[in-house]
Amino acid sequence: MFSTLFFRLIPYLFLTFFIFFEFSPAYFAEKEVIKPYFTFIVLYALINNDSERFRPLMILLFGLFYDFLDGAIVGITSLFFLITLHLLRRKHSTIVSVDFKIIWINFIFILFLYVSVSQITKVVFHEVNFEFKRILLSLIISIILFPIFNSLIEKFNTKFKIFNE
């Protein structure tokens, strides 16, 4: 019983770890650091590999927690992941695919849209300067790291599927 509960909580613990891992360098550095969107990569890969496991309430809570730490408009991350979850759960989804190239292209599109909306809202509401080079490097690093994280999460899902069923 305890092991079953533990294995069901692993994705949420994994996601919480990456939220803190993404924001911890920003608190120790005096300048803005180039940080890949680790939480976005991991949550997208988790939703993409097992969309039935995640409830909209949990995605809302993780998205709000992420936005709270990011200092952005609260709710933008939740909105993007709830839309992604909805599209993945549809029967005729444009996101679900067996071909990894299509999954990767969809990830790039959603990440670019998320970063654009997030940065525009920061500029409009918080009057923060738009640092194009830092954002572009973060995007490129995130796009490059996505296949690695997606394959790791896919392996974890297949390994722990026995315990979840």
C-alpha positions in Angstrom: 0.0 0.0 0.0 2.7 2.5 0.9 4.8 1.6 -2.1 1.8 2.0 -4.4 1.2 5.5 -2.9 4.9 6.4 -3.2 5.1 5.3 -6.9 2.0 7.4 -7.7 3.5 10.4 -6.1 6.9 10.1 -7.9 5.9 12.3 -10.9 4.6 15.1 -8.5 7.8 14.9 -6.4 9.9 14.9 -9.6 8.0 18.0 -10.8 8.4 19.8 -7.5 12.1 19.1 -7.6 12.4 20.6 -11.0 10.5 23.7 -10.0 13.0 24.4 -7.2 15.9 23.4 -9.4 14.8 25.9 -12.0 14.5 28.8 -9.6 17.3 28.2 -7.1 20.1 29.7 -9.2 18.2 32.9 -9.6 18.2 33.4 -5.8 21.9 32.9 -5.5 23.0 35.0 -8.5 23.1 38.7 -8.5 22.3 39.1 -12.2 19.7 37.5 -14.4 20.8 34.0 -15.3 20.1 32.0 -18.4 17.8 29.3 -17.2 16.1 26.6 -19.4 12.5 26.0 -18.8 13.0 22.7 -16.9 9.6 22.7 -15.3 7.9 23.3 -18.7 9.9 20.5 -20.3 9.2 18.0 -17.5 5.5 18.8 -17.1 4.9 18.7 -20.9 6.7 15.4 -21.1 4.7 14.0 -18.2 1.5 15.1 -19.7 2.5 13.9 -23.1 3.5 10.4 -21.9 0.6 9.8 -19.5 -2.2 12.4 -19.8 -4.7 10.3 -17.8 -2.6 10.5 -14.6 -2.7 14.2 -14.2 -5.8 15.9 -12.9 -6.5 19.5 -13.9 -6.5 20.6 -10.2 -2.9 19.3 -9.8 -1.8 21.1 -13.0 -3.5 24.3 -11.8 -1.7 24.0 -8.4 1.7 23.4 -9.9 1.2 26.1 -12.5 0.2 28.6 -9.8 3.2 27.6 -7.7 5.5 28.1 -10.7 4.1 31.5 -11.5 4.3 32.5 -7.9 8.1 31.7 -7.8 8.6 33.3 -11.3 7.0 36.6 -10.3 4.9 36.7 -13.4 1.2 37.1 -13.9 -0.2 34.2 -11.8 -2.2 31.7 -13.9 -0.4 31.9 -17.3 1.5 28.6 -16.8 -1.6 26.8 -15.6 -3.6 28.1 -18.5 -1.1 26.7 -21.0 -0.9 23.3 -19.4 -4.6 23.0 -18.9 -5.1 23.7 -22.6 -2.3 21.2 -23.4 -4.0 18.6 -21.2 -7.4 19.2 -22.9 -5.9 18.8 -26.3 -4.1 15.6 -25.3 -7.3 14.1 -23.9 -9.3 14.7 -27.0 -9.8 11.7 -29.2 -8.7 13.5 -32.4 -5.9 15.5 -30.9 -3.3 17.4 -32.9 -0.7 16.9 -30.2 -0.8 13.1 -29.7 1.4 11.4 -32.2 3.6 8.3 -32.3 6.2 10.2 -34.3 8.7 12.0 -32.0 9.3 14.8 -34.6 5.7 15.9 -34.4 5.8 15.8 -30.6 8.9 17.9 -30.7 7.5 20.4 -33.1 4.3 20.7 -31.0 6.5 21.2 -27.9 8.5 24.0 -29.7 5.3 25.7 -30.8 3.7 25.6 -27.4 6.9 26.7 -25.6 7.4 29.6 -28.0 3.8 30.7 -27.5 4.1 30.4 -23.8 7.3 32.4 -23.6 5.9 35.0 -25.9 2.8 35.5 -23.9 4.7 35.4 -20.6 7.2 37.9 -21.7 4.6 40.3 -23.2 2.6 40.2 -20.0 5.8 40.9 -18.0 6.7 43.9 -20.2 3.1 45.3 -20.1 2.2 44.8 -16.5 5.5 44.8 -14.6 7.5 47.1 -16.9 10.4 44.7 -17.1 13.0 45.1 -19.8 12.9 42.5 -22.6 16.2 40.7 -22.8 16.1 39.1 -26.2 19.4 37.2 -26.0 18.8 35.7 -22.6 15.3 34.5 -23.6 16.5 33.2 -27.0 19.3 31.2 -25.3 16.8 29.8 -22.8 14.5 28.7 -25.6 17.3 27.1 -27.6 18.6 25.2 -24.5 15.0 24.0 -23.6 14.4 22.8 -27.2 17.6 20.9 -27.2 17.0 19.3 -23.8 13.4 18.2 -24.5 14.3 14.9 -26.2 16.5 13.8 -23.3 13.9 14.6 -20.7 11.1 13.1 -22.7 12.9 9.8 -23.2 13.8 9.6 -19.5 10.2 10.3 -18.5 9.0 7.8 -21.0 11.3 5.1 -19.5 10.2 6.0 -16.0 6.5 5.7 -17.0 7.0 2.3 -18.5 9.0 1.1 -15.5 6.5 2.4 -12.9 3.4 1.5 -14.9 3.3 -1.9 -13.2 2.9 -0.2 -9.8 0.2 2.3 -10.9 -2.0 -0.5 -12.3 
